Amino acid sequence: MGKSRRKQGDVCACGSGNNRAACCGPYLDGGASAPTAEALMRSRYTAFVEGREGYLRATWAAETRPESLRLDPDQRWLGLDIRATEAGGAEDAEGWVEFVARSRVQGQGVRLHERSRFRREAGRWVYVDGVFPGV
């Protein structure tokens, strides 16, 4: 998958089971903003799968956004599992999404377990930061 872009009819990488056009596609392609923290989390995962650094930076809170972001072209994303959500709904100002994202880098399995914090800014959700449960 890497940097290759998926076609609109493809199943979305976020694991929702929906096709990309009915799921994360409109957010990634600039046609809409994610309505919830979970929707933004899913679209950010899909951005990692597709190598969309610009989208990741654009959906990252200014105070925690890195100056540059360089994705590993050899990293292959294998799946996303949303474990829990807290707040982060269409009317909330803040929310949290706990997830596990799996990938493979140079033949090694990688498991990222994070509880991410999101905030609504000017009507749009942004990723703020995260903690690693159990670490």
Backbone bond lengths (Angstrom), bond angles and torsions (degrees), N, CA, C in turn:
res aa  C-N    CA-C-N  psi(-1)  N-CA   C-N-CA  omega(-1)  CA-C   N-CA-C  phi
1 M - - - 1.446 - - 1.518 110.22 -
2 G 1.326 118.68 -64.37 1.452 122.17 173.88 1.508 113.61 46.10
3 K 1.334 116.17 -127.63 1.450 120.85 -176.76 1.516 113.66 -86.38
4 S 1.316 117.65 -3.93 1.455 118.22 -179.11 1.521 110.08 -67.09
5 R 1.307 115.81 138.35 1.457 120.02 178.88 1.509 108.94 -84.78
6 R 1.291 115.06 141.68 1.456 120.17 178.43 1.514 109.01 -84.84
7 K 1.304 115.83 155.37 1.452 121.50 177.31 1.517 109.09 -82.57
8 Q 1.328 116.73 154.10 1.459 121.55 -177.35 1.526 112.66 -56.98
9 G 1.317 120.22 -30.82 1.456 122.43 -178.86 1.515 114.00 -82.53
10 D 1.322 117.95 -8.89 1.462 121.95 -179.31 1.518 110.96 -69.91
11 V 1.320 116.02 153.16 1.462 120.85 173.66 1.526 107.56 -66.63
12 C 1.311 116.48 135.81 1.462 121.54 -177.02 1.521 110.67 -64.44
13 A 1.305 116.19 140.75 1.467 122.77 -178.80 1.525 112.63 -66.34
14 C 1.327 118.48 -18.93 1.464 121.06 -173.72 1.518 113.93 -71.43
15 G 1.329 117.53 -8.32 1.456 120.22 177.44 1.510 115.35 89.63
16 S 1.317 117.99 6.67 1.463 120.87 -179.52 1.523 112.52 -69.98
17 G 1.333 116.46 -24.23 1.459 121.10 -175.17 1.511 112.75 90.89
18 N 1.327 117.39 -10.60 1.469 121.69 177.91 1.518 110.26 -83.69
19 N 1.342 116.16 160.93 1.454 116.41 175.51 1.531 108.81 -76.31
20 R 1.311 115.23 157.70 1.463 121.44 -174.17 1.522 112.23 -56.05
21 A 1.324 117.14 -39.35 1.463 121.33 -177.80 1.528 112.54 -64.89
22 A 1.332 117.54 -28.12 1.463 122.06 -179.54 1.523 111.36 -99.64
23 C 1.320 117.38 6.90 1.459 120.80 -174.85 1.531 109.53 -129.39
24 C 1.300 118.43 -107.81 1.460 123.04 -174.92 1.530 114.32 -81.39
25 G 1.320 117.47 -18.39 1.458 121.38 -176.98 1.520 114.69 -51.28
26 P 1.336 119.41 -50.88 1.465 119.45 -179.29 1.533 113.69 -60.77
27 Y 1.319 117.75 -31.73 1.470 120.15 178.38 1.525 110.09 -73.15
28 L 1.331 116.46 -46.63 1.459 121.25 -178.54 1.523 112.27 -66.56
29 D 1.311 116.06 -33.13 1.464 120.11 -176.36 1.516 113.13 -92.14
30 G 1.345 117.58 3.29 1.458 121.56 173.32 1.514 115.44 87.12
31 G 1.312 119.14 7.80 1.455 120.88 -178.36 1.517 114.67 -85.40
32 A 1.341 116.98 -14.44 1.458 120.59 -177.83 1.524 109.18 -160.49
33 S 1.321 115.66 165.68 1.464 122.04 174.35 1.513 108.79 -107.39
34 A 1.310 116.93 144.69 1.462 121.65 179.01 1.535 109.05 -60.84
35 P 1.337 118.02 128.52 1.466 120.58 -176.35 1.522 114.59 -80.18
36 T 1.324 118.17 -15.56 1.465 121.92 -178.73 1.519 109.78 -138.05
37 A 1.326 115.01 164.73 1.469 119.81 176.71 1.525 110.65 -62.90
38 E 1.331 117.44 -39.97 1.468 119.49 179.21 1.523 111.26 -64.58
39 A 1.325 117.50 -40.64 1.466 120.26 178.24 1.528 110.29 -62.49
40 L 1.341 116.78 -38.93 1.465 118.89 177.33 1.525 110.02 -67.44
41 M 1.333 117.64 -41.36 1.473 120.37 177.87 1.519 110.14 -58.02
42 R 1.321 117.19 -47.47 1.459 121.23 179.95 1.537 110.91 -61.48
43 S 1.321 116.89 -42.47 1.470 119.12 -179.18 1.524 111.21 -68.95
44 R 1.323 117.72 -32.99 1.460 119.92 177.17 1.523 110.41 -68.86
45 Y 1.332 117.81 -38.73 1.466 120.07 174.71 1.537 109.18 -59.79
46 T 1.324 116.28 -46.88 1.463 120.51 179.35 1.529 110.46 -60.54
47 A 1.330 117.29 -36.16 1.468 120.94 176.67 1.527 110.88 -63.58
48 F 1.328 117.77 -38.49 1.467 120.08 175.11 1.527 109.76 -62.55
49 V 1.333 116.90 -45.13 1.471 121.03 179.65 1.526 110.36 -58.45
50 E 1.324 116.59 -43.11 1.465 121.93 -175.53 1.523 113.76 -87.71
51 G 1.339 118.19 -2.83 1.459 120.44 -179.85 1.517 113.51 71.03
52 R 1.321 117.94 35.09 1.469 123.46 -175.24 1.527 111.13 -94.29
53 E 1.323 116.62 73.58 1.456 122.24 -178.04 1.524 112.16 -59.19
54 G 1.321 118.01 -39.67 1.459 121.82 -179.88 1.521 112.15 -59.74
55 Y 1.322 116.86 -42.23 1.458 120.79 178.89 1.527 110.57 -66.31
56 L 1.319 116.45 -42.29 1.461 119.65 179.25 1.523 110.86 -60.48
57 R 1.317 117.43 -44.76 1.470 120.75 178.84 1.520 111.13 -65.94
58 A 1.322 117.68 -40.30 1.466 121.48 -178.05 1.524 112.53 -67.53
59 T 1.318 117.65 -22.64 1.468 121.32 -178.54 1.529 111.54 -106.68
60 W 1.312 116.97 21.71 1.461 123.59 -179.21 1.521 108.24 -113.19
61 A 1.328 119.22 131.67 1.467 122.71 178.78 1.528 110.06 -57.19
62 A 1.327 116.05 137.22 1.465 121.44 -174.79 1.528 113.05 -55.73
63 E 1.336 117.17 -37.53 1.471 119.05 -174.53 1.527 113.57 -73.95
64 T 1.305 118.30 -16.20 1.468 120.14 179.60 1.530 112.92 -119.38
65 R 1.315 117.36 -3.00 1.464 121.67 -178.75 1.526 110.56 -70.17
66 P 1.318 117.34 131.06 1.474 118.99 177.09 1.527 110.49 -68.71
67 E 1.327 116.04 152.93 1.463 120.13 178.96 1.516 111.31 -60.98
68 S 1.313 116.10 -36.43 1.460 119.94 176.78 1.526 108.01 -140.13
69 L 1.298 114.10 159.25 1.452 120.48 -178.75 1.514 107.26 -137.99
70 R 1.310 115.62 124.15 1.455 119.42 -179.46 1.518 108.19 -126.10
71 L 1.308 116.08 111.17 1.456 121.28 179.89 1.521 109.70 -82.61
72 D 1.314 116.05 146.16 1.457 122.09 179.91 1.534 108.59 -79.22
73 P 1.326 118.73 113.61 1.470 120.06 -178.50 1.526 113.25 -66.03
74 D 1.338 117.61 -15.87 1.459 120.82 179.18 1.526 113.17 -90.51
75 Q 1.325 116.60 -6.89 1.466 119.94 179.37 1.524 109.29 -77.62
76 R 1.331 116.25 128.11 1.461 122.81 178.77 1.510 108.49 -112.27
77 W 1.315 116.01 116.73 1.458 121.52 -178.59 1.516 109.28 -81.09
78 L 1.332 115.94 132.88 1.459 121.77 -172.18 1.522 114.13 -110.02
79 G 1.323 118.18 -21.61 1.457 118.44 179.83 1.511 113.35 167.79
80 L 1.317 114.27 157.46 1.456 123.22 179.70 1.516 108.59 -125.97
81 D 1.329 116.04 132.79 1.451 122.08 176.08 1.526 108.06 -125.03
82 I 1.331 117.02 113.84 1.459 121.45 176.09 1.520 106.86 -80.85
83 R 1.321 117.01 119.94 1.461 121.92 -177.40 1.521 112.42 -90.55
84 A 1.342 117.35 -39.94 1.466 120.86 -177.26 1.517 109.75 -162.74
85 T 1.311 114.67 153.61 1.460 120.67 172.35 1.525 107.56 -130.92
86 E 1.318 115.23 149.66 1.460 121.44 176.44 1.519 106.66 -137.75
87 A 1.334 116.05 122.39 1.463 121.76 -174.55 1.537 108.32 54.79
88 G 1.318 117.62 -146.97 1.462 120.14 177.87 1.516 114.42 77.13
89 G 1.333 116.76 15.79 1.456 120.08 178.88 1.519 112.32 -81.11
90 A 1.299 115.45 179.59 1.464 121.86 -175.73 1.529 113.30 -58.51
91 E 1.323 118.14 -25.80 1.466 121.09 -178.83 1.527 113.66 -105.02
92 D 1.327 118.15 -2.40 1.465 121.74 -177.16 1.524 111.72 -84.03
93 A 1.336 115.88 158.46 1.463 121.80 176.89 1.520 111.53 -96.74
94 E 1.344 116.59 -21.49 1.454 121.21 -177.53 1.524 108.23 -144.78
95 G 1.318 116.32 156.97 1.454 120.22 178.13 1.507 111.13 -163.42
96 W 1.345 115.28 164.49 1.456 122.25 -179.39 1.512 108.77 -131.69
97 V 1.320 115.48 142.44 1.462 121.34 176.51 1.523 107.15 -132.45
98 E 1.331 115.51 122.94 1.454 120.20 174.98 1.519 107.70 -99.24
99 F 1.319 116.51 131.82 1.461 120.97 -175.36 1.512 111.40 -146.54
100 V 1.313 114.62 164.25 1.458 122.76 169.08 1.520 106.45 -126.42
101 A 1.324 116.24 124.32 1.468 122.24 175.84 1.523 107.41 -114.83
102 R 1.318 115.10 132.32 1.463 120.41 -179.24 1.525 109.71 -111.25
103 S 1.336 114.20 142.15 1.464 119.14 177.17 1.519 108.57 -149.68
104 R 1.316 114.42 175.21 1.464 121.90 177.34 1.525 107.19 -133.79
105 V 1.345 114.89 130.61 1.459 122.19 177.44 1.519 107.60 -129.18
106 Q 1.322 116.45 120.45 1.461 122.47 179.82 1.533 111.60 48.77
107 G 1.334 115.51 45.50 1.450 121.29 176.29 1.517 115.43 80.61
108 Q 1.312 117.23 -5.07 1.464 121.51 -179.30 1.525 110.65 -99.58
109 G 1.325 116.55 132.27 1.451 120.87 175.32 1.514 111.03 -74.02
110 V 1.323 116.17 137.75 1.459 122.98 179.11 1.523 107.14 -125.80
111 R 1.322 115.95 134.94 1.454 121.90 -179.94 1.523 107.20 -126.13
112 L 1.329 117.63 116.96 1.458 123.08 178.40 1.522 108.19 -106.10
113 H 1.326 116.73 114.30 1.465 122.93 177.68 1.522 105.77 -112.00
114 E 1.334 115.89 115.32 1.461 120.03 -175.47 1.513 110.67 -138.49
115 R 1.314 115.74 148.49 1.462 122.78 168.52 1.521 105.38 -110.13
116 S 1.330 115.45 103.72 1.465 121.87 -173.41 1.518 111.41 -92.72
117 R 1.323 115.03 141.98 1.468 121.54 176.49 1.529 108.71 -103.94
118 F 1.320 115.30 133.34 1.457 123.06 179.63 1.521 108.94 -123.65
119 R 1.331 115.84 153.58 1.463 121.97 179.29 1.523 108.54 -140.61
120 R 1.318 114.90 145.85 1.463 119.60 175.80 1.532 107.88 -89.80
121 E 1.329 115.67 126.35 1.470 122.46 177.20 1.512 108.38 -126.28
122 A 1.312 116.72 122.03 1.465 121.81 179.90 1.528 111.12 50.64
123 G 1.335 115.91 41.01 1.460 121.01 176.95 1.517 115.90 82.12
124 R 1.322 118.22 0.23 1.474 122.10 -179.04 1.525 109.88 -120.14
125 W 1.327 116.44 140.35 1.454 121.56 176.30 1.524 110.12 -77.39
126 V 1.352 115.89 140.30 1.460 122.02 173.74 1.526 108.95 -133.67
127 Y 1.316 115.61 149.99 1.461 122.40 173.94 1.520 107.39 -78.55
128 V 1.340 117.14 132.10 1.464 121.18 179.64 1.532 110.09 -101.81
129 D 1.329 116.40 -61.31 1.453 120.63 -179.01 1.513 108.85 -168.66
130 G 1.313 116.64 -177.57 1.448 119.74 -179.02 1.514 112.18 -152.81
131 V 1.318 114.87 161.03 1.451 122.14 174.67 1.517 107.41 -122.77
132 F 1.308 115.90 159.60 1.454 121.76 -176.85 1.518 109.02 -108.86
133 P 1.336 118.10 100.11 1.470 121.61 -178.68 1.528 111.40 -56.15
134 G 1.320 115.24 138.42 1.450 119.97 176.03 1.508 115.12 80.21
135 V 1.344 117.05 1.56 1.472 119.54 -179.15 1.501 109.12 -98.45
